[in-house]
Structures are given as C-alpha cells and as structure tokens.
Amino acid sequence: MDDAPIPGDRVRASTKHGTLTVDEIAAMQPGMARLMDEVSRRYWVLYYAAKAGNWDLARYMEKEAEKILKTASVVRPKYREDIAAFLRDRLGPIVTAIDRKDWTGFDAAYRRGIEDSNMYHDKYNKRFIRFRLPDHPPEWFDLAPR
C-alpha cells in the first residue's frame, strides 16, 4: 500500500459551483490578519455585552472567538500551542466569570487577555499590533439583556 501524499493540484472536490483542487481550497484559507480581525471584533462585543449584563451575548461572542482561534491553530500550526494556552488560561477564566455573572472577575480576566494578546504579538515579532478596547460599545448591537 502506497501512503505517499497526492499532490494537491491533483485532488479535486466538486461543489455545486464547480470543481476546486485541494491547492485552491488551501489558498482560500484565511490568514492570521483576517482571523485576528474577527477575533478582536468579537472580543470588543464580548466586553460590552458583559458590562451591560447581557451574559448570553457575552457567552456567544466568547464561543465564536474560541472557534475562530481554533481555526487559526489549524491554518497556522506554528501558533497551535500558544493558542491552546490562550484558550485555557485567558478565555477559560472569562467563561467562568460569564457563567457566574461576575462582572469584577470578568473585567479582570478580560484585561489579562489583552495583556497576553500583546505578549504573543511581541513573541511573534508583531510588536506594532496592540489591541485597545474602544471606549464605547459597538453601535450595531442592542446590548440590552433579553
């Protein structure tokens, strides 16, 4: 049995829109810049949802940010261990605070997440990237609890 990899330009997938090679599908995968932009927007909404007491929206945004980070660990495996640590050590305490509806614990955990985000940017020579929590909530959400 031959387990040699098949070149991606030879493996094709059919969709209702046409046929794509594995190489074409791989080229469409989002890079870290796009993924982190999505994470930062979720992280922004997460803060103001919790601050407004909309814990359901806060939990939803946390879950979505987590999914995006898990995608990032697949798309860019060199970040896999650090992403896993961030999920465990930074988003984990945020989830706990959300589950407890604990604003004080949430705020502290959230701000540690920002500090670690900046630390990881330093580690990967992206010191010019710094997340800053906007001083206002996003305008496209009604943050009132339901």
Secondary structure, 3 states (H helix, E strand, C coil): CCCCCCCCCCCEEEECCEEEEHHHHHHCCCCHHHHHHHHHHHHHHHHHHHHCCCHHHHHHHHHHHHHHHHHHHHHCHHHHHHHHHHHHHHHHHHHHHHHHCCHHHHHHHHHHHHHHHHHHHHHCCCCCCCCCCCCCCCCCCCCCCC
